[in-house]
């Protein structure tokens, strides 16, 4: 009976331990489908997007990329809920 209790305890501990596996974020992001789903989820959630933008502001590389691509930055700031539709400025610059 004592052996059975020890074996069941060991199985229980091993089961609980397997539930707490750490996630390898880089490995997840290497999968394009997973990465796309993560990006979509962040972009569709106000709190996640606010946190993401704050993180970008605190990252020199991200800020340099944003500053280096004025058109992208302008489109992001000007197209509140319009998706990727060009604004009037974009139309006038192409004529």
N, C-alpha and C positions, 0 to 999 in steps of 0.2 A: 504494500500500500504506500509505503514511504517512497519507493522507487517511482511509482506511478505519479505521485504528486510532484516529484522532482522533474520527471520527463514532461509532464503537462506544464509546469512552470517554465521550463526551458523553451518549449514550443511557443508558449504565450509571449515570452520576452523576445524571441526571435521574430514573431509575427509583428509585434509592436515596433521593433527596431526597423523592420523593412518598410513600415509606413512613413518613416521620417527620412526618406532619401533626399539628398540635396539635388537641386536642379542645376544642370550645367547650362547657363544662359547662353553662352557663346554657341554651344552645340545646337540649342533650340533655334537660334537666329540664323544658323547656317542653312536650315531648311527653309526654302523660299516660301512655301505655303504657310508654315508656322509664322515666319517673319511678317508676311502680308496680313495675316489674321491679327497679329499683335499690333501692327501699325494701325489697322482699321479700327480695332477696339479702342486704342488710345485716342485716335482722332474723333471718334464718335462719343466720347465721354468727357464732359466738361471738366470734371476734377482731374482726370488723367491728363488731359491736354494742357490744363493750367500748370500742372506739375512738370510736364514735359517742357513747356516753354520756359519755365523758371530754370530748369536744368540747362537748357540751351543757352540762356542768358549768362549763366555762370561758367560756361565752357568756351575757352578761347577759340578752339578749332571750329565749333559751331558758329560762333559770332563771325569769324573770318569768312566762313562759307556764305553766311547770310549777307555780309557786307559785299562780298565779291560777286554776288548774284542779285543785283538791284531789281531786276525784272521779277524774279521769284518773290523777293521780299515785298515788292509793291503789290503783286497779285494776291499774296497772302493777306496783306493788310486791307486791300480795297474790296475784295470779294467776300464780304461777311458770310452770307448764307447762299451765295450764288454758285457755289461749286467752282468749277474751273472755267467759267465763262469769262471772256475778255471784257475789260471795262472800256469806257469811251476813249480813254487815253490810248489804249492799245489799238483801237480802230484808227484814230487819227495819225498815229505814227507809221501806219502801213500804207497810207495814201500818198 
